Amino acid sequence: MATDTHGESVAKGDEKGKSASKRTSPALFVRQIVAELRKVIWPTRSELVTYTTVSLVFVAIMIALVSGLDWVLQKGVFWLFT
């Protein structure tokens, strides 16, 4: 079970005598989210366009591949059973 230790290492034997673990306040949670988002390296517009284009081309190729396989298998089954 995951517990919030705020950076402190807690051994298994030390947990028995403690009261309920401290909860993170909503304000602290939001501050932590903002701090993590500041660490993110956001892509530039050109990188974003490139990544989107590559993804769409890959999806189109996979659709064509699956459709082609489906058509070939359909023709094979029709040939076999008619």
Phi and psi restraints in degrees (value plus and minus 20) as a CYANA .aco file:
   2 ALA   PHI    -102.1   -62.1
   2 ALA   PSI     115.6   155.6
   3 THR   PHI    -147.2  -107.2
   3 THR   PSI     133.8   173.8
   4 ASP   PHI    -107.9   -67.9
   4 ASP   PSI      93.4   133.4
   5 THR   PHI    -129.5   -89.5
   5 THR   PSI     -22.9    17.1
   6 HIS   PHI      34.0    74.0
   6 HIS   PSI      24.2    64.2
   7 GLY   PHI      66.0   106.0
   7 GLY   PSI     -23.6    16.4
   8 GLU   PHI    -113.7   -73.7
   8 GLU   PSI     122.8   162.8
   9 SER   PHI    -108.5   -68.5
   9 SER   PSI     107.5   147.5
  10 VAL   PHI    -137.5   -97.5
  10 VAL   PSI     103.8   143.8
  11 ALA   PHI     -97.7   -57.7
  11 ALA   PSI     137.5   177.5
  12 LYS   PHI     -82.4   -42.4
  12 LYS   PSI     -57.2   -17.2
  13 GLY   PHI     -90.9   -50.9
  13 GLY   PSI     -42.8    -2.8
  14 ASP   PHI     -98.1   -58.1
  14 ASP   PSI     -36.3     3.7
  15 GLU   PHI     -93.5   -53.5
  15 GLU   PSI     -46.1    -6.1
  16 LYS   PHI     -83.1   -43.1
  16 LYS   PSI     -60.6   -20.6
  17 GLY   PHI    -105.3   -65.3
  17 GLY   PSI     -26.7    13.3
  18 LYS   PHI    -105.8   -65.8
  18 LYS   PSI     135.0   175.0
  19 SER   PHI     -99.9   -59.9
  19 SER   PSI    -192.9  -152.9
  20 ALA   PHI     -77.0   -37.0
  20 ALA   PSI     124.3   164.3
  21 SER   PHI     -88.2   -48.2
  21 SER   PSI     133.2   173.2
  22 LYS   PHI     -92.3   -52.3
  22 LYS   PSI     122.7   162.7
  23 ARG   PHI    -118.7   -78.7
  23 ARG   PSI     130.5   170.5
  24 THR   PHI    -100.3   -60.3
  24 THR   PSI     112.5   152.5
  25 SER   PHI     -93.1   -53.1
  25 SER   PSI     134.5   174.5
  26 PRO   PHI     -77.8   -37.8
  26 PRO   PSI     -58.0   -18.0
  27 ALA   PHI     -84.5   -44.5
  27 ALA   PSI     -63.4   -23.4
  28 LEU   PHI     -84.5   -44.5
  28 LEU   PSI     -59.6   -19.6
  29 PHE   PHI     -79.5   -39.5
  29 PHE   PSI     -66.2   -26.2
  30 VAL   PHI     -84.5   -44.5
  30 VAL   PSI     -61.8   -21.8
  31 ARG   PHI     -82.3   -42.3
  31 ARG   PSI     -58.4   -18.4
  32 GLN   PHI     -87.1   -47.1
  32 GLN   PSI     -58.3   -18.3
  33 ILE   PHI     -83.0   -43.0
  33 ILE   PSI     -67.1   -27.1
  34 VAL   PHI     -81.5   -41.5
  34 VAL   PSI     -61.2   -21.2
  35 ALA   PHI     -83.6   -43.6
  35 ALA   PSI     -60.2   -20.2
  36 GLU   PHI     -88.9   -48.9
  36 GLU   PSI     -58.1   -18.1
  37 LEU   PHI     -87.1   -47.1
  37 LEU   PSI     -48.8    -8.8
  38 ARG   PHI     -89.6   -49.6
  38 ARG   PSI     -44.0    -4.0
  39 LYS   PHI     -98.6   -58.6
  39 LYS   PSI     -37.7     2.3
  40 VAL   PHI     -90.3   -50.3
  40 VAL   PSI     116.7   156.7
  41 ILE   PHI    -113.1   -73.1
  41 ILE   PSI      84.8   124.8
  42 TRP   PHI     -99.5   -59.5
  42 TRP   PSI     120.8   160.8
  43 PRO   PHI     -91.6   -51.6
  43 PRO   PSI     131.7   171.7
  44 THR   PHI     -94.8   -54.8
  44 THR   PSI     150.3   190.3
  45 ARG   PHI     -81.1   -41.1
  45 ARG   PSI     -61.9   -21.9
  46 SER   PHI     -86.3   -46.3
  46 SER   PSI     -59.5   -19.5
  47 GLU   PHI     -83.9   -43.9
  47 GLU   PSI     -61.2   -21.2
  48 LEU   PHI     -83.5   -43.5
  48 LEU   PSI     -62.7   -22.7
  49 VAL   PHI     -83.7   -43.7
  49 VAL   PSI     -61.8   -21.8
  50 THR   PHI     -82.2   -42.2
  50 THR   PSI     -68.2   -28.2
  51 TYR   PHI     -82.0   -42.0
  51 TYR   PSI     -60.7   -20.7
  52 THR   PHI     -85.9   -45.9
  52 THR   PSI     -63.5   -23.5
  53 THR   PHI     -82.9   -42.9
  53 THR   PSI     -65.7   -25.7
  54 VAL   PHI     -80.7   -40.7
  54 VAL   PSI     -62.6   -22.6
  55 SER   PHI     -84.1   -44.1
  55 SER   PSI     -64.5   -24.5
  56 LEU   PHI     -86.6   -46.6
  56 LEU   PSI     -59.5   -19.5
  57 VAL   PHI     -83.6   -43.6
  57 VAL   PSI     -63.4   -23.4
  58 PHE   PHI     -81.2   -41.2
  58 PHE   PSI     -64.4   -24.4
  59 VAL   PHI     -82.9   -42.9
  59 VAL   PSI     -61.8   -21.8
  60 ALA   PHI     -82.6   -42.6
  60 ALA   PSI     -62.1   -22.1
  61 ILE   PHI     -83.5   -43.5
  61 ILE   PSI     -63.1   -23.1
  62 MET   PHI     -86.2   -46.2
  62 MET   PSI     -57.8   -17.8
  63 ILE   PHI     -82.9   -42.9
  63 ILE   PSI     -64.7   -24.7
  64 ALA   PHI     -82.5   -42.5
  64 ALA   PSI     -61.9   -21.9
  65 LEU   PHI     -83.3   -43.3
  65 LEU   PSI     -68.5   -28.5
  66 VAL   PHI     -86.8   -46.8
  66 VAL   PSI     -59.7   -19.7
  67 SER   PHI     -84.4   -44.4
  67 SER   PSI     -62.7   -22.7
  68 GLY   PHI     -82.3   -42.3
  68 GLY   PSI     -64.9   -24.9
  69 LEU   PHI     -82.1   -42.1
  69 LEU   PSI     -60.7   -20.7
  70 ASP   PHI     -82.7   -42.7
  70 ASP   PSI     -63.6   -23.6
  71 TRP   PHI     -83.8   -43.8
  71 TRP   PSI     -65.0   -25.0
  72 VAL   PHI     -82.7   -42.7
  72 VAL   PSI     -65.5   -25.5
  73 LEU   PHI     -85.8   -45.8
  73 LEU   PSI     -57.8   -17.8
  74 GLN   PHI     -81.8   -41.8
  74 GLN   PSI     -67.0   -27.0
  75 LYS   PHI     -82.6   -42.6
  75 LYS   PSI     -59.6   -19.6
  76 GLY   PHI     -83.7   -43.7
  76 GLY   PSI     -62.6   -22.6
  77 VAL   PHI     -88.6   -48.6
  77 VAL   PSI     -62.2   -22.2
  78 PHE   PHI     -83.0   -43.0
  78 PHE   PSI     -60.4   -20.4
  79 TRP   PHI     -83.8   -43.8
  79 TRP   PSI     -60.7   -20.7
  80 LEU   PHI     -89.1   -49.1
  80 LEU   PSI     -59.6   -19.6
  81 PHE   PHI    -122.8   -82.8
  81 PHE   PSI     -16.4    23.6
